[in-house]
Amino acid sequence: MKRNSSTRQLPEEFTALDVEKQLDQFLSKTNVPERLTVSDIKDIVWNENEHNLISRLAFYFYDHVPENRFQEVLDIMQKAWNYFPHKSLNGFSPHDLVNRSKSGMEREDLQHRKDFYEVFEKRFPDKVRLVKKGEDVWEFEHPVMMQRMRSTIQHLKEAMEVMEDQEDESEDEVGDELMMRMEDSIEDFVKQEPLFFEGATFIARDLWSYGEVEEAYVVLENSVIEGRKLFPSDFVPSKHTLPWGMIDNRPYLFLLGEYATFTESIRGTLKAIPLYEELIDLNPNDNTGIRGHLATAYLKTNMPERLCELSDKFKDDLLPELVVGRLLALYKLEKKDEFKDGVVKLLKYCKHIFEEILKTSHTQPELTPGRVSVGGEDEAWLYWQEQGNIWMTTPGARELLRESLG
């Protein structure tokens, strides 16, 4: 969950004191091992330093309340986040900033306030481990030190974005030196502890950007090898999962995804396919879109049946590489009637993609970093970059598409 700077619609007279009273009542009827107080929650909010912290806090309460109280947990945590002061907001709360009101705010002692990891220190293990959380569900657990290092990487990434926007070259030189020292620190830590998955991913991308391709690959491979050693004998592949919804699973899922794409770039598509398949088995909801890479990989290696099987797992999916790629798979399987029916069903959503496939020349439209317009020309062009060459090298496929469009 991203840092929330908005508030719920509450009465104008609603204050942080009201939240404290509600929170005190909530805590009094919720038994958690840490015996949390209102002060603990205020300290955590004050020292927040990562986007997922409010979700993580809510999850810790979920373990100790019945399912019918989950919404109550989320509501009270959201109120605490919105109405209590944040150090990162110069001592104001999101509610204060949204309402442009800085007068009369009660200042609190800013020294010696505990952060999230101090309050919940006993919940974290001494070393990385994989634990069973349900019948078929598992979750990674990471030591406090790695959790804090993860926040360092997040802040480093944000600082890099700011640096890229700066025009003063002298400031850039100072900033670059600081960035390099931080990167060196993270790299040293990863060398000592390859189970710091997020650090391995960060360093590999950094090495890749400098053209040190093999070095980047080795960093990822070492981390994946060490991570796989944590899977116990009773973890059953294709049955047991590492859900994306469990925040501490994400570093490993990101790592494995990065390793898979690096493998395809360096070692070839056939080597990457088992990794893509492993990721979807571990996280069947595929929140990171690995199924798109896998669909393209199946087409590149002439496995149309496997692509259709993959598509059957994601009914009503509109990921272009999967659904439009399925059309190519149907054509390769000589299922032309299904191909035509598929074109008609997808026309509403894939009009621009079909147009892009039939063009004789292709021009990149304006792209917004990190965003894609569903059904837009940018999405069509990005799809063409992935599977366009396969359409061009499949005799008759574009002609049948044109015919199907009438």
N, C-alpha and C positions, 0 to 999 in steps of 0.2 A: 504494500500500500504506500503510495507516495505521501510525502509530508502534506498534511491537510491544513490549508490556510483559511478554510471556510467554516461556518458554524451551522448548526441546525436551526430551524425556525423556532425560537424560544421567546417567551415573554421578555419585553424590554427590561423589566426589573430583575431578570435572571442574572445572577452574579457568580463569581468564583466561589463565594461563601456557600451559595446554594449547592454547587457541585460538591463542595467538601462535605456538606451534610448528607447528600445522597450517597456519596462514595463511602462515608463512614457507616451508613446503614447497610450498604451493599457488602462491605468487608466484614461487618459483624455477623452476617448470616452466611458467609462464604469461608470455608475452612481450607486454607492453603498452608503447606508446611512452613513457609517463611513467616507466617503470622503478620502479614502486611498491614501497614498503617496508612492513613491518608498522607502522612509525611513522606513515606516511601514512594508512593505514586507521584507525588509532586516532585520529588527528587529525580525520578526517572524521566518525567516529562521535561524537567529543566535541563537535564544532561543529554537529551535525545541527540543522537548523532548518526542515525541511519533511517532510510525511508520505510523499512519494514517493521520498525520497532513497535508501533501500536498494534499491528497484527500479531507479532510475537507475544506481546503482553497479553492480548486477548486469548491466544491459544493456551497460555499457561493457566488461565482461569478455567478454560473449557475442561481441563482434566479433572476439575473438582466441583463441577456443577452439572445438573441434569440437562439433557438436550433442550428442554423447553425453556431454559434460562439463557441460552446462547445469545439471543438478541439483547437481553438485559445486559450481559457482559459487554457486548459490542457498544451499546448505547452509552453506558457509563464511562467506558474507556475513551470513547470519542469526545464526550463532554469534558473529561479531564484534559485531553489533548488540546481542545479548543479554548478552554477557560483558564488553564494554569499557565504561568509564565515559562518561556523558553529562553535558555541562555543564547541560543542561536538567533533569537529575535530581539536581542538587546534587553532582555528582561520583560518583554511584553508577551501577551498571549495572542494567538491568531485572532481571537475575538476582538481584542483591543485594536489590532491593526486594521481589521476589516471595517470596524466602526469609526476609525479615525479618531479614537478617543484616548489621549495619553494623560489626561489630567486625573488626579486623585487616585492613581493606581497604588495599591499597597506594595511597597518594596519589601523584599525578604532578604534575610542573610544570604549573601552570595557565596560564602565560603563553606568548604567541607560538606558539599552536598553529594550524596551517593548517586551513581548512575545505575542504569538497568542491570549491568553485569555484577555490580557490587551487591545489589539487593538480592539477586537470584544466583549468587555465586555457587551455592551448593547444588544447584540444578545442573551445572555443567561438569562434564567429566575431565579427568586429568589428561586424557589423550583421545584422539578421534576414534569413534566406534560406530558400529551399525547395530541398531536395536530393533526388535520387533515391537510394533505398536498396535497391531490388530491381527486378524486371522491371516490376511495376505499382504499386510502393509508393514513396511520397514522405514526407518528414518535414521539419517546420520546425526550424530551428536558431536559437537566441536568444542574444544577447550576455550575458556574465556580469552586467552591470548590470541587465538585465531579470530575470534569474533571481533576483537578490537582491531586487529590487523585488517580485517575485511572493511571496517569503517575507514581506515587509513587509505585503502585503495579507492574507496568511493570518493573521498574528499580529494584525492590526487587526480582522479578522472575529471571531477568538476573543476579543479584548478587548471587543468590542461585546457579545458574548453574556454575558460576565461582568458588564458594566455593567448590562445589562438585569435581571440577577438581584439587583443590589445594592439595599438598602433605604435606605441613608444618602444623603439628597439632597445634602448638602455634597460628598460624594465624587463624586456624579454630575456636579455642576457642574464640578469640576476635571477629571474624566475626559472630559466632553463637550468641553471646551476643547481638550484634548490630541487627541481624536479629530478635531475639526474641522481642527486644524493638519495632521494626517497626511493627511486627505482632501484638503485644499488642495494639499499637496505632490504627491500622486498625480495630482490633476487637472492641475496645472501640467506635470507630466512627460508626461501623455498628450497635452496640447496640442502639446508640442514633438515627441513621438514617438508618432503614432497607431498604429504597429505594435506598441505594447505592448498586446496584445490583452486580457490579463487586467485591466489597469488600466482600459481603455475599458469593459469589462463592469461593473466595480465602480463606476465613476463614473456610468455610465448608470443603474444601479439606484438609486444614491444620489439622483440628480436626480429620478428617477421618484417616489421616496418623498416628495419635497418638492413634487410636483405640477408639476415643470418637464418636462412630457412631450416637447415638441418639442425642447428642449435635449438631453434624454437620447437621443432618436432620432438627432439630428445627430451626437452623439459616436460612436454605434454605426456609423452609415452611413459616416462618414469613415474609421473604422478598417477596416471591411470593404472599402471602395474601395482603400485603400492595401495591404491584405493581398492582394487579388486581383491587384494589379500584380506581385506576386512569382511568380505562376504562369507558368512559362516556356512558350514556344510548343509544346514537345514534351510538355507535360502534356495527356493525352487525357481529357476529361470522360467520365464513365460507364464508363471503363476503369481509369484510374489512381486510386489511393485515398490517403487520409490516415488510416491506422488509429488507432483510439483507444488501442490497446496501446502506441503510441509516445508517451510522456508529453508531449513537446514539441508534439504536434499538438493536445493538448486545449485550450489557450487559444484557438486559432482556431476549433475546433469549438464551444466554448462561446459564443464571440463570435457566430458565424454563427447559432447556435440562438437566442441572445437577440435578435439582429437580426430573425430570422424571426417570433418571437412578438410583438415590438414592432410590426413591420410589420402583422401581422394586427390588432392592437389599434387602430392609428392609421390605416393605409391600407386595411384591408379584407382579407378572406380570399383573394380571387383574387390579390392582390399577394404574399401570403405563400406560396402553394402552390409556386411555382418554387424558393423558398428552402428549404422543407422537402425538396423532391425533391433539390435539390443536396446537402443534408446527408446524405441516405441514400446518394446516389451516392458521396460522398467517404468515408463510413464505413458500409459495407454492414451491419456488425453492429449498428449503431444503438444503441450503449451508453447513450445519453441519452434514449431513448424518443420520438424525434421522430416515429416512425411513428404514434403515437397522435394527435398534433396533425394529422398529414397525413390520417389516416383521417377524423377529424371534419371537417376542411376539405373533403374530397371530398364528404361527406354534405351539408354546408351549401351547397355550390355545385352539387349535383345531378350528381355524377360517380360513380355507383355502379360503373360498369365499372372505373374507375381504382382504386377501393377494393379490388375483388376481385383486381385485378392485384397491388396492394400486398400483400394478404394472402397471395397465392401465393408471394411472396418470403420470407415468414416462416412456414414450415411449423411446426406444433406450437406456435405462439406463443399465449400466454394473456393478452396485454395486452388489457384489456376494450374499449378504444376501437377496437381492431382487430378482434377476433373477434366481439364483440357488434355492433359497427358493421357488420360484414360481413353479419349477418342482415338489417339494414335495407337494405343494398345489394341483397341477393338479393330482398327483398320488392319493392323499387322496380323490379327487373328482371323481376318477375312469375315468379320461380323459387320457387314456393311449396313444392314438394316438397323442394328443397334447403334452404329455410328451416326446414322442420319437422325434417329430419334434423339440421341444425346445432343446433337447440334441444336435441334429445335428447343429442347428443354433448357439449354444453357444460353440461348440467344439473348434473353432478357438481361443476364448478368455478365456475359462474355462478348458482347457486341464488338467492343473495341479490340479485344484480343483476336477475334476472328478477322477483323479488318487488318490488323497488324500482320497476321499470318499470310494474308493474300496480297500484301503490298509488294511492289517490285523494288522498293528502296525503303530504308528505315532511318528515321531521324529521331534522335533523343529529345523528348519533351522536357519541360522544366520539372526538375525533381526537388522534393523537399526532404532533406536528410531525416531519416527515422520515421517517415510517414509515407503511406501509399493510399491513393484514392481507390476504394473498392469500385470496380467497374470503370475506372478512369483510364485515360490514355497513358498515364505513367505506369499503371499496373500492367497494361498491355505491352509496353516497351520492355519492362523488366521481365515479363514472361518470355518474350522473344529472345532475350539474352540467354535464358536457361534452356529452352527447348526449340527455338527457331531453327537451329541447324538440323535437328532431327526431322522436322517437317520438310525441310528443303532436300534432305537426302532420302526421303521415303517416297519413291515414285508413285504418283497417283493420289497421294493423301490430300494435297491442297486442291486438286481438281474435284475430288469427291466433296470436300468441304464447300467449295464454291457451288457445286450442284445442290448440296443439301440446303444451302441458304437461298436457293431459287434465284 
